[in-house]
Amino acid sequence: MNLQTSYRRKRGKIETKKIHRKIKLKLRHILLTFVLLVGFFYGFSRLYLFLITWEKLIIDKVEIICQKEEIQRDFQHYFEKRYLGNILLLNIGNLQELLATHTWTEDIHIRKIFPSTIRIETTERIPIALLEKEGYFLIDKDGVLLQKISPGDRSDLPVLIDANRFRKDYDRKLALAWACLDNLEGSARDKISMMDLTEYENVSLQLRNSGTWLKLGDSHFKKKYQMFVKNMALLKTYGPLEYIDFRYEGRFVLGPLPQKKRNNALDSEKEAF
């Protein structure tokens, strides 16, 4: 007789028992770890103390890189005989904030060059106009008053004027002036002698060797200036003018000089001739 037996594996997962071993720290392990930590921090503190008192890390050289002679002179005077201490302890942020208060400095960057040098690189403000305000001041694109000068010292720059001495709407009026200058081409921009910003949303230009004001409004400055150039021969037939108003679409309005000013202008032209 043949006996046959069969074996079938039960379905499902076979549960396994995980063996958890508890690691017991002995007192000597804790003491050893504590000693190592103390040794590490002690060594680090000694190294730090050594570095901040090391003579080779005392700042003894300041490199100043800039184009403006006035900035170079003022910065050198500031650092002259000034003890800056250890290069690791120098707070660049505070020093940068202090030097950035210089009138002519637009941007400043300071780097530490080990072991004992700091390098200062500056971006200088560029004057683009003169502002008449209790005198004449060089100003940059941000409207910062850079330096008081005589207008004849920078005759290449346009003079910005305002009947109210820019006591109100200073930023808005400057923004309008810059928009006008940016819109005009280089040759036209170079011919500008004065810019009157007294009237609301209006730029009036006076060109060099001319007493006539060109009222250009608050937009399309280049187009209006080109209209003036195109009709220049026609405009001369009207004699000396006080202003030419281009604020009307496709046409312009002439403002003749008062008779007294007109006679003076004619006399000047005869003398020049």
Secondary structure, 3 states (H helix, E strand, C coil): CCCCCCCCCCCCCCCCCCCCCCCCCCHHHHHHHHHHHHHHHHHHHHHHHHHHHCHHHECCEEEEECCCHHHHHHHHHHHCCCCCCECCCCCHHHHHHHHCCCCCEEEEEEEEECCCEEEEEEEECCCCEEEECCCEEEECCCCCEEEEECHHHHCCCCEEECCCCCCCCHHHHHHHHHHHHHHCCHHHHHCEEEEECCCCCCCEEEECCCCCEEECCCCCHHHHHHHHHHCHHHHHCCCCEEEEEEEECCEEEEEECCHHHHHHHHHHHHHHC
